[in-house]
Amino acid sequence: MALAGEGCFTTVKFTNHLRTNIEVIQQFLKVKVRVENPESDALVLSIQMTEAV
């Protein structure tokens, strides 16, 4: 999804593994990951390109 440049998905838990993956993806790709409702049981992650490739 990050390589495609955009998308979103729902997951049930914000883990340290997820946090690390978000940080690594943002270091290597020109994308921004937004987390909605990080404290809930149904959080949504959205990925968007930050600049044109």
Backbone as CSV, one residue per row, in Angstrom:
resi,resn,N_x,N_y,N_z,CA_x,CA_y,CA_z,C_x,C_y,C_z
1,MET,0.827,-1.175,0.000,0.000,0.000,0.000,0.878,1.248,0.000
2,ALA,1.923,1.261,0.801,2.805,2.427,0.847,3.497,2.629,-0.493
3,LEU,3.873,1.547,-1.155,4.522,1.661,-2.461,3.560,2.193,-3.513
4,ALA,2.278,1.903,-3.361,1.277,2.425,-4.293,1.036,3.915,-4.068
5,GLY,1.379,4.405,-2.878,1.264,5.829,-2.600,0.069,6.242,-1.778
6,GLU,-0.923,5.380,-1.666,-2.070,5.733,-0.834,-2.934,4.524,-0.558
7,GLY,-3.764,4.660,0.469,-4.687,3.607,0.849,-5.003,3.712,2.320
8,CYS,-5.879,2.842,2.793,-6.192,2.829,4.215,-6.633,1.429,4.616
9,PHE,-6.510,1.161,5.897,-6.983,-0.106,6.430,-7.334,0.078,7.899
10,THR,-8.085,-0.875,8.425,-8.509,-0.858,9.819,-7.814,-1.995,10.554
11,THR,-7.396,-1.723,11.767,-6.804,-2.752,12.611,-7.343,-2.597,14.029
12,VAL,-7.106,-3.586,14.863,-7.727,-3.583,16.184,-6.823,-3.101,17.299
13,LYS,-5.516,-2.984,17.052,-4.626,-2.639,18.147,-3.424,-1.852,17.631
14,PHE,-3.054,-0.801,18.349,-1.865,-0.022,18.022,-0.710,-0.573,18.852
15,THR,0.144,-1.353,18.202,1.242,-2.028,18.899,2.570,-1.322,18.638
16,ASN,3.579,-1.692,19.397,4.922,-1.172,19.149,5.431,-1.611,17.783
17,HIS,5.063,-2.801,17.358,5.447,-3.297,16.031,4.863,-2.398,14.941
18,LEU,3.608,-2.041,15.074,2.965,-1.145,14.117,3.636,0.219,14.128
19,ARG,3.927,0.741,15.285,4.589,2.041,15.412,5.951,2.020,14.705
20,THR,6.723,0.963,14.916,8.034,0.837,14.272,7.897,0.757,12.762
21,ASN,6.937,-0.013,12.278,6.728,-0.123,10.830,6.364,1.222,10.210
22,ILE,5.518,1.984,10.877,5.147,3.310,10.379,6.387,4.189,10.275
23,GLU,7.218,4.187,11.309,8.424,5.017,11.304,9.386,4.613,10.188
24,VAL,9.568,3.314,9.982,10.475,2.832,8.926,9.937,3.193,7.549
25,ILE,8.655,2.973,7.316,8.043,3.297,6.015,8.223,4.784,5.707
26,GLN,7.983,5.636,6.685,8.094,7.081,6.464,9.541,7.515,6.248
27,GLN,10.515,6.762,6.744,11.920,7.085,6.518,12.343,6.776,5.077
28,PHE,11.789,5.716,4.498,12.225,5.269,3.183,11.361,5.755,2.031
29,LEU,10.103,6.059,2.297,9.178,6.448,1.232,8.630,7.841,1.493
30,LYS,8.211,8.509,0.457,7.643,9.856,0.559,6.148,9.746,0.856
31,VAL,5.829,9.198,2.025,4.435,9.032,2.430,4.260,9.515,3.859
32,LYS,3.029,9.813,4.184,2.633,10.187,5.540,1.583,9.182,5.992
33,VAL,1.787,8.612,7.174,0.822,7.670,7.737,0.061,8.389,8.844
34,ARG,-1.246,8.384,8.726,-2.106,9.016,9.733,-2.901,7.930,10.455
35,VAL,-2.928,8.018,11.777,-3.662,7.051,12.595,-4.855,7.756,13.209
36,GLU,-6.042,7.229,12.952,-7.269,7.781,13.532,-7.722,6.879,14.674
37,ASN,-8.098,7.474,15.780,-8.593,6.756,16.961,-7.579,5.749,17.505
38,PRO,-6.343,6.182,17.811,-5.314,5.232,18.246,-5.621,4.505,19.545
39,GLU,-6.538,5.020,20.346,-6.870,4.373,21.621,-8.075,3.443,21.521
40,SER,-8.713,3.378,20.356,-9.934,2.567,20.231,-9.606,1.146,19.775
41,ASP,-10.646,0.318,19.687,-10.489,-1.060,19.214,-10.666,-1.184,17.707
42,ALA,-10.886,-0.080,17.017,-11.017,-0.094,15.560,-10.350,1.156,15.006
43,LEU,-9.021,1.129,14.967,-8.330,2.308,14.463,-8.096,2.196,12.963
44,VAL,-8.062,3.336,12.307,-7.903,3.402,10.863,-6.550,4.030,10.547
45,LEU,-5.768,3.389,9.698,-4.499,3.927,9.230,-4.663,4.347,7.786
46,SER,-4.276,5.579,7.482,-4.343,6.116,6.127,-2.932,6.451,5.683
47,ILE,-2.619,6.103,4.434,-1.301,6.377,3.873,-1.491,7.261,2.662
48,GLN,-0.734,8.374,2.607,-0.805,9.293,1.472,0.588,9.739,1.089
49,MET,0.786,9.928,-0.209,2.058,10.461,-0.692,2.219,11.887,-0.215
50,THR,3.451,12.285,0.130,3.694,13.647,0.584,4.199,14.537,-0.542
51,GLU,4.769,13.939,-1.589,5.206,14.711,-2.758,5.229,13.792,-3.962
52,ALA,5.156,14.369,-5.142,5.136,13.586,-6.373,6.476,12.887,-6.583
53,VAL,6.404,11.690,-7.113,7.613,10.912,-7.392,7.983,11.082,-8.843
